[in-house]
Amino acid sequence: MKHTSTRGMPVLPAQSPDPGRARAGRSGERGFTMVEVINVLAIVSVLSALSTPSYTHYISKSRQAEGVVALSALYDQQVVYRHLHDRYATSFEEMGYDSEGEFRVLADGSLQGRYYNIVLANPTGSDSFHFVATANLDHDDYLDIMEIFNDL
């Protein structure tokens, strides 16, 4: 059925004064306005700025686990070595490490892990040992140092 005016002319739907405004309100339109995109970017930027220091600290703490585990294992190996040989090992080669593997012996005699470089010292000869693990986990001006030694 066709709607007609009293004069016989078809009736057209009411027009909005601003055609662009009427189009934006229609359902089914896709896309985002520039203001919405900028708001989302601002929120993401603030969240990432707030979370970066926490993430860096978390990564640094997780990398410390390598040093703790390595020093604990080296301590245990020295105790076993002393039980078997009646003295402590004076080098990593004596303890069974070589230039291959997860921890490898470097040319200077230190033991290199993924993050830590470990040095073995024997302050009073084969009657003692002292392990020092150094790394720069948080990339600042200071070394992160851990050490373990036998009770003299």
N, C-alpha and C positions, 0 to 999 in steps of 0.2 A: 504494500500500500504506500503510495507516494503522498507526502505531506505537501500541501499547497497552501498558499496564502489565500485570502479572500478575493484577491484579484486574479488568481489562477497561476501565479508564479511559484516555482519551487522555493521552499524554505531552506536556507543554508545554515549549518551550525554556527554558533557564535564564534567569532574570531578573537583571539587574544591581541591586545595592543602591541605586544612584543613577540613575534613569531619564534625567536630563539628561546625565549623563556618557556613558552608552551612546550617546545620540543624536549627541553631538559627534564621536565617533570614526567614524561611518559615512561611507563614501565617497559622493561626490556632494553633500555639503553645500557651500553657497556662502557667501562673506562673510569678513570679517576681524574679528578681535577688536580691542577698543579698544587694547590694549597694542601690537599690531602696527601700527595706524594711528599711534599716538603715536611709536613707534620710527622709522617712515618719515619723519614730520614732523620729528623731531629731526635725522635724518641730512640731510635736504634743507636745513634751516635752517643747519646747520654748513657744508655745502658752499657755500651761497650767501653766507654771511658771509666765507668764505675767498676766494671768487672775485670778489667785488665790487670790491675795490681793484685787482686785476689788470685787470679789464674797464675800469674808469675810466681807468687808465693807458694801456691799449691804444687807447681812443677818443681820448684826448688826443693821443697820438702820431699817430694817423691824421689828426686835424684839423690838425696842424702841416704836413702835406703841402700844404695849400692855401696857406699862407704861403710855403713854400719855392718852390713852383711859380710863384706870383704874382710874387715878388721876382725870380726868375730870368728870367721873361718880361719884366718891366719893365726889367730891366738890359739884356737883348737889344734891346728896343725903343729904349732910350735910345742904345745904340751905333749902331743903324741910323739913328735920327733925326739923330745928330751927323754921320754919314757923308753924309747927304743935305742937311743944312742948315748944316753947319759950326758947330753949337752944340747944346747939350742942350735938351730941352723943359723949360719952366718950369711946366707944368701938365698935368694929365691930359687936358684938352680938346685941347691941342696934340698929344698922343699918339694921339688918336682915340677916347677914351672919352667916353661920355655918360651920361645918367641911366637908361638901359635896359640890360638884359643881366645876365649873371652877376656882373660887377663893374660897379658904377655909381658915378658921381660924385655926391657929396652937395653940399648947398648951401655947406658950408664949404670945398669944394675937395678934400676927401679922397676916396679910393677905397674903397668898401665892398664886401667879399666876403661869403661866407656866414658866416665866423667872424672874419675879420681886417678891420681898418680900416687903410688904408695912407695915409701922408702923404708928399708929395714936397716936399723942401726943396732949394734951390739956394744953398749956403753962400757961394759966390763968384760969384754971377750964373749966366749960362748956360754958364760954363766947368766947372761941376761939378753933381753931383746927389747926393742922399741920400734913400733910401726907408726909412721906418720903419713896420713892420707891428706892430700891437698887437691883442691879443685876451685874453680870460680863458677859456682852454680848460678848465681844471680847476675853475673856479668857486671859487677861493680868494681871498685878499685881495691877491694880486699879479698884475700883468699879465704875459702872455707876450709878449716883445718880440723881434722879428727886425729886422735892418737890413742894407742893402746900399748901397754907394756906389762912386763911381769913385775910382780912385787919383789923388790930387792930386799 
